[in-house]
C-alpha cells in the first residue's frame, strides 16, 4: 500500500472517532449507571420466564407441605431465578427457609424482596417474624411497626409486636398490641394467649386468666401442657412458653 495513502486513511479514521493526541482515556469511575440499568444488568429480561416460575413455585410449595424442605428450597430458588422481579417468589422462599430454621438465609431473602418493594406487607410480616424468632427484637419491632402502619388491620403485626415488646420488656406496649390483635382476629387463640402472657407479665393475674380462658374456649387443647410446645412455631420463645404454662396451671 502507498505510504501516503495509508497515512491519509489513518488520519481520516482518527478524525472520525474524534480523538486527538492530547485526549485522555475515559475513566470508568466517571461513568454513572442508573438504578434502572443496574437492575437490567442484574436481571436480564431474556433470561426470565415468569410462567415457568409459577410451576416451580407450586412444586416448591407441594414439597414444603410434604416436609421436604431441601427440595422445596431448591425448587423455590429456581422460581426466583426465573422471575427475579416477582416479590411473592422471594416471600415464599424466605418463609420456607424460616420454617426450615434457616433464619439468616430467610432474613437475607426477605430483605431482597423488600429491595424490590419496600412496602410489601407480606414480606414485612415474614421478615418481622424471622427477626423475632431469631431474637433480633429491635429489627422485629421496627419491621412490624412499618407493616402495621401500612396496613392498619394487620393482626399479624400487632400479635408479633406484643411478643416482641413482652421480651424487650415494654409490658404496657405488649398489652396494648395483644389487645388490638384479639380485636382484629377474635377467633384465633394465639392473640388471646399473647394477651394472657402480657397481663401475667404485668402482675395482673385476673386479667391473664380471663384472656387465657378465652383461648381455652376457642381451643381446649390449651389445657394440655404438651400442646404449648406448638407455640414455638407461633413466635413464642421458650421462656414465654414457660410463663404461659404458669398461667395454664391456674385452671
One Martini backbone bead per residue (centre of mass of N, CA, C, O) as a GRO file, in nm:
protein
  251
    1UNK     BB    1   0.097   0.035   0.022
    2UNK     BB    2   0.078   0.357   0.003
    3UNK     BB    3   0.197   0.562   0.241
    4UNK     BB    4   0.016   0.819   0.199
    5UNK     BB    5  -0.252   0.662   0.201
    6UNK     BB    6  -0.233   0.541   0.484
    7UNK     BB    7  -0.217   0.808   0.636
    8UNK     BB    8  -0.490   0.917   0.541
    9UNK     BB    9  -0.666   0.697   0.662
   10UNK     BB   10  -0.579   0.731   0.962
   11UNK     BB   11  -0.664   1.028   0.980
   12UNK     BB   12  -0.963   0.981   0.925
   13UNK     BB   13  -1.022   0.793   1.161
   14UNK     BB   14  -0.932   0.984   1.385
   15UNK     BB   15  -1.147   1.199   1.316
   16UNK     BB   16  -1.408   1.030   1.348
   17UNK     BB   17  -1.352   0.949   1.664
   18UNK     BB   18  -1.248   1.224   1.805
   19UNK     BB   19  -0.937   1.224   1.836
   20UNK     BB   20  -0.651   1.314   2.025
   21UNK     BB   21  -0.339   1.327   2.155
   22UNK     BB   22  -0.451   1.483   2.430
   23UNK     BB   23  -0.639   1.271   2.505
   24UNK     BB   24  -0.802   1.092   2.756
   25UNK     BB   25  -0.891   0.830   2.902
   26UNK     BB   26  -1.168   0.685   3.022
   27UNK     BB   27  -1.305   0.673   3.328
   28UNK     BB   28  -1.497   0.453   3.505
   29UNK     BB   29  -1.557   0.650   3.750
   30UNK     BB   30  -1.723   0.859   3.552
   31UNK     BB   31  -1.941   0.640   3.534
   32UNK     BB   32  -2.291   0.638   3.536
   33UNK     BB   33  -2.547   0.421   3.671
   34UNK     BB   34  -2.850   0.342   3.666
   35UNK     BB   35  -3.081   0.164   3.839
   36UNK     BB   36  -3.219   0.045   3.589
   37UNK     BB   37  -2.958  -0.073   3.462
   38UNK     BB   38  -2.872  -0.247   3.697
   39UNK     BB   39  -3.122  -0.428   3.689
   40UNK     BB   40  -3.088  -0.524   3.394
   41UNK     BB   41  -2.809  -0.658   3.446
   42UNK     BB   42  -2.902  -0.850   3.681
   43UNK     BB   43  -3.196  -0.892   3.507
   44UNK     BB   44  -3.231  -1.036   3.233
   45UNK     BB   45  -3.504  -1.066   3.039
   46UNK     BB   46  -3.419  -1.321   2.857
   47UNK     BB   47  -3.411  -1.512   3.135
   48UNK     BB   48  -3.704  -1.491   3.178
   49UNK     BB   49  -3.989  -1.711   3.329
   50UNK     BB   50  -4.280  -1.672   3.478
   51UNK     BB   51  -4.446  -1.928   3.410
   52UNK     BB   52  -4.239  -2.136   3.514
   53UNK     BB   53  -4.223  -2.020   3.801
   54UNK     BB   54  -4.503  -2.108   3.890
   55UNK     BB   55  -4.444  -2.410   3.879
   56UNK     BB   56  -4.214  -2.404   4.090
   57UNK     BB   57  -4.376  -2.292   4.324
   58UNK     BB   58  -4.576  -2.524   4.345
   59UNK     BB   59  -4.364  -2.745   4.390
   60UNK     BB   60  -4.241  -2.618   4.645
   61UNK     BB   61  -4.499  -2.621   4.815
   62UNK     BB   62  -4.544  -2.927   4.807
   63UNK     BB   63  -4.275  -3.004   4.940
   64UNK     BB   64  -4.331  -2.855   5.204
   65UNK     BB   65  -4.595  -3.011   5.282
   66UNK     BB   66  -4.407  -3.287   5.289
   67UNK     BB   67  -4.122  -3.193   5.440
   68UNK     BB   68  -3.926  -3.107   5.188
   69UNK     BB   69  -3.708  -2.857   5.221
   70UNK     BB   70  -3.480  -2.896   5.022
   71UNK     BB   71  -3.657  -2.910   4.767
   72UNK     BB   72  -3.813  -2.650   4.810
   73UNK     BB   73  -3.576  -2.450   4.808
   74UNK     BB   74  -3.456  -2.524   4.535
   75UNK     BB   75  -3.715  -2.464   4.369
   76UNK     BB   76  -3.757  -2.166   4.467
   77UNK     BB   77  -3.491  -2.059   4.353
   78UNK     BB   78  -3.568  -2.106   4.060
   79UNK     BB   79  -3.812  -1.920   4.059
   80UNK     BB   80  -3.652  -1.662   4.119
   81UNK     BB   81  -3.464  -1.678   3.869
   82UNK     BB   82  -3.713  -1.663   3.662
   83UNK     BB   83  -3.854  -1.428   3.876
   84UNK     BB   84  -3.686  -1.158   4.011
   85UNK     BB   85  -3.952  -0.946   4.031
   86UNK     BB   86  -4.108  -1.143   4.222
   87UNK     BB   87  -4.189  -1.104   4.543
   88UNK     BB   88  -4.342  -1.369   4.616
   89UNK     BB   89  -4.098  -1.557   4.574
   90UNK     BB   90  -3.931  -1.455   4.815
   91UNK     BB   91  -4.139  -1.508   5.036
   92UNK     BB   92  -4.164  -1.813   4.997
   93UNK     BB   93  -3.866  -1.875   5.040
   94UNK     BB   94  -3.821  -1.733   5.314
   95UNK     BB   95  -4.038  -1.893   5.473
   96UNK     BB   96  -3.915  -2.171   5.422
   97UNK     BB   97  -3.647  -2.111   5.561
   98UNK     BB   98  -3.775  -2.053   5.833
   99UNK     BB   99  -3.908  -2.337   5.873
  100UNK     BB  100  -3.600  -2.465   5.839
  101UNK     BB  101  -3.412  -2.280   6.029
  102UNK     BB  102  -3.302  -2.050   5.814
  103UNK     BB  103  -3.270  -1.749   5.924
  104UNK     BB  104  -3.053  -1.589   5.766
  105UNK     BB  105  -3.158  -1.663   5.486
  106UNK     BB  106  -3.439  -1.548   5.524
  107UNK     BB  107  -3.358  -1.257   5.575
  108UNK     BB  108  -3.213  -1.215   5.305
  109UNK     BB  109  -3.454  -1.275   5.117
  110UNK     BB  110  -3.655  -1.062   5.238
  111UNK     BB  111  -3.481  -0.820   5.172
  112UNK     BB  112  -3.496  -0.855   4.870
  113UNK     BB  113  -3.794  -0.807   4.846
  114UNK     BB  114  -3.773  -0.506   4.960
  115UNK     BB  115  -3.601  -0.397   4.723
  116UNK     BB  116  -3.854  -0.415   4.527
  117UNK     BB  117  -4.066  -0.372   4.793
  118UNK     BB  118  -4.090  -0.178   5.080
  119UNK     BB  119  -4.437  -0.223   5.099
  120UNK     BB  120  -4.452  -0.533   5.150
  121UNK     BB  121  -4.633  -0.684   5.384
  122UNK     BB  122  -4.565  -0.991   5.376
  123UNK     BB  123  -4.259  -0.940   5.395
  124UNK     BB  124  -4.265  -0.791   5.666
  125UNK     BB  125  -4.395  -1.011   5.832
  126UNK     BB  126  -4.181  -1.232   5.781
  127UNK     BB  127  -3.934  -1.072   5.878
  128UNK     BB  128  -4.033  -1.014   6.165
  129UNK     BB  129  -4.047  -1.311   6.250
  130UNK     BB  130  -3.753  -1.386   6.197
  131UNK     BB  131  -3.641  -1.188   6.399
  132UNK     BB  132  -3.790  -1.286   6.650
  133UNK     BB  133  -3.687  -1.585   6.650
  134UNK     BB  134  -3.378  -1.473   6.646
  135UNK     BB  135  -3.380  -1.223   6.870
  136UNK     BB  136  -3.440  -0.951   6.694
  137UNK     BB  137  -3.615  -0.707   6.831
  138UNK     BB  138  -3.573  -0.433   6.695
  139UNK     BB  139  -3.624  -0.521   6.398
  140UNK     BB  140  -3.901  -0.642   6.455
  141UNK     BB  141  -4.039  -0.381   6.545
  142UNK     BB  142  -3.979  -0.208   6.295
  143UNK     BB  143  -4.115  -0.394   6.085
  144UNK     BB  144  -4.403  -0.419   6.217
  145UNK     BB  145  -4.459  -0.118   6.228
  146UNK     BB  146  -4.461  -0.079   5.924
  147UNK     BB  147  -4.688  -0.285   5.866
  148UNK     BB  148  -4.915  -0.140   6.040
  149UNK     BB  149  -4.900   0.131   5.891
  150UNK     BB  150  -4.985   0.012   5.607
  151UNK     BB  151  -5.180  -0.194   5.793
  152UNK     BB  152  -5.417  -0.155   6.031
  153UNK     BB  153  -5.534  -0.478   6.010
  154UNK     BB  154  -5.258  -0.620   6.118
  155UNK     BB  155  -5.247  -0.883   6.317
  156UNK     BB  156  -4.960  -0.993   6.295
  157UNK     BB  157  -4.814  -0.741   6.394
  158UNK     BB  158  -4.948  -0.712   6.674
  159UNK     BB  159  -4.880  -0.989   6.785
  160UNK     BB  160  -4.563  -0.971   6.752
  161UNK     BB  161  -4.528  -0.712   6.915
  162UNK     BB  162  -4.614  -0.830   7.182
  163UNK     BB  163  -4.383  -1.037   7.203
  164UNK     BB  164  -4.150  -0.833   7.180
  165UNK     BB  165  -4.226  -0.644   7.419
  166UNK     BB  166  -4.217  -0.862   7.641
  167UNK     BB  167  -3.901  -0.912   7.593
  168UNK     BB  168  -3.753  -0.637   7.621
  169UNK     BB  169  -3.933  -0.467   7.814
  170UNK     BB  170  -4.292  -0.362   7.723
  171UNK     BB  171  -4.578  -0.419   7.868
  172UNK     BB  172  -4.788  -0.210   7.778
  173UNK     BB  173  -4.737  -0.267   7.475
  174UNK     BB  174  -4.811  -0.565   7.486
  175UNK     BB  175  -5.104  -0.529   7.570
  176UNK     BB  176  -5.203  -0.343   7.343
  177UNK     BB  177  -5.131  -0.533   7.100
  178UNK     BB  178  -5.289  -0.782   7.189
  179UNK     BB  179  -5.567  -0.651   7.205
  180UNK     BB  180  -5.578  -0.575   6.905
  181UNK     BB  181  -5.551  -0.865   6.795
  182UNK     BB  182  -5.822  -0.967   6.918
  183UNK     BB  183  -5.999  -0.770   6.753
  184UNK     BB  184  -5.904  -0.869   6.463
  185UNK     BB  185  -5.882  -1.195   6.588
  186UNK     BB  186  -6.102  -1.355   6.794
  187UNK     BB  187  -6.071  -1.673   6.667
  188UNK     BB  188  -5.775  -1.662   6.772
  189UNK     BB  189  -5.579  -1.790   7.027
  190UNK     BB  190  -5.301  -1.649   7.017
  191UNK     BB  191  -5.371  -1.357   7.114
  192UNK     BB  192  -5.480  -1.454   7.390
  193UNK     BB  193  -5.213  -1.567   7.492
  194UNK     BB  194  -5.055  -1.303   7.463
  195UNK     BB  195  -5.236  -1.146   7.660
  196UNK     BB  196  -5.192  -1.322   7.904
  197UNK     BB  197  -4.887  -1.279   7.917
  198UNK     BB  198  -4.891  -0.972   7.952
  199UNK     BB  199  -5.055  -0.966   8.215
  200UNK     BB  200  -4.865  -1.149   8.378
  201UNK     BB  201  -4.620  -0.948   8.347
  202UNK     BB  202  -4.818  -0.723   8.503
  203UNK     BB  203  -4.948  -0.864   8.758
  204UNK     BB  204  -5.239  -0.972   8.615
  205UNK     BB  205  -5.405  -1.247   8.685
  206UNK     BB  206  -5.701  -1.201   8.608
  207UNK     BB  207  -5.653  -1.110   8.312
  208UNK     BB  208  -5.497  -1.362   8.227
  209UNK     BB  209  -5.723  -1.569   8.282
  210UNK     BB  210  -5.932  -1.445   8.094
  211UNK     BB  211  -5.771  -1.476   7.830
  212UNK     BB  212  -5.718  -1.784   7.857
  213UNK     BB  213  -6.013  -1.868   7.860
  214UNK     BB  214  -6.060  -1.788   7.564
  215UNK     BB  215  -5.859  -1.988   7.445
  216UNK     BB  216  -6.005  -2.240   7.558
  217UNK     BB  217  -6.271  -2.195   7.408
  218UNK     BB  218  -6.131  -2.223   7.122
  219UNK     BB  219  -5.898  -2.430   7.263
  220UNK     BB  220  -5.870  -2.706   7.471
  221UNK     BB  221  -5.558  -2.779   7.439
  222UNK     BB  222  -5.460  -2.558   7.658
  223UNK     BB  223  -5.467  -2.769   7.897
  224UNK     BB  224  -5.216  -2.889   7.757
  225UNK     BB  225  -4.881  -2.884   7.790
  226UNK     BB  226  -4.791  -3.011   7.514
  227UNK     BB  227  -4.933  -2.792   7.331
  228UNK     BB  228  -4.735  -2.549   7.387
  229UNK     BB  229  -4.501  -2.619   7.187
  230UNK     BB  230  -4.636  -2.482   6.930
  231UNK     BB  231  -4.562  -2.181   7.006
  232UNK     BB  232  -4.285  -2.172   6.868
  233UNK     BB  233  -4.429  -2.145   6.577
  234UNK     BB  234  -4.574  -1.860   6.698
  235UNK     BB  235  -4.309  -1.691   6.842
  236UNK     BB  236  -4.236  -1.821   7.099
  237UNK     BB  237  -4.049  -1.851   7.358
  238UNK     BB  238  -3.940  -2.051   7.606
  239UNK     BB  239  -4.007  -1.851   7.833
  240UNK     BB  240  -4.298  -1.791   7.742
  241UNK     BB  241  -4.402  -2.081   7.767
  242UNK     BB  242  -4.355  -2.106   8.071
  243UNK     BB  243  -4.554  -1.878   8.146
  244UNK     BB  244  -4.803  -2.005   8.021
  245UNK     BB  245  -4.796  -2.253   8.209
  246UNK     BB  246  -4.859  -2.095   8.463
  247UNK     BB  247  -5.141  -2.019   8.371
  248UNK     BB  248  -5.256  -2.303   8.317
  249UNK     BB  249  -5.238  -2.399   8.629
  250UNK     BB  250  -5.501  -2.220   8.712
  251UNK     BB  251  -5.711  -2.462   8.584
   0.00000   0.00000   0.00000
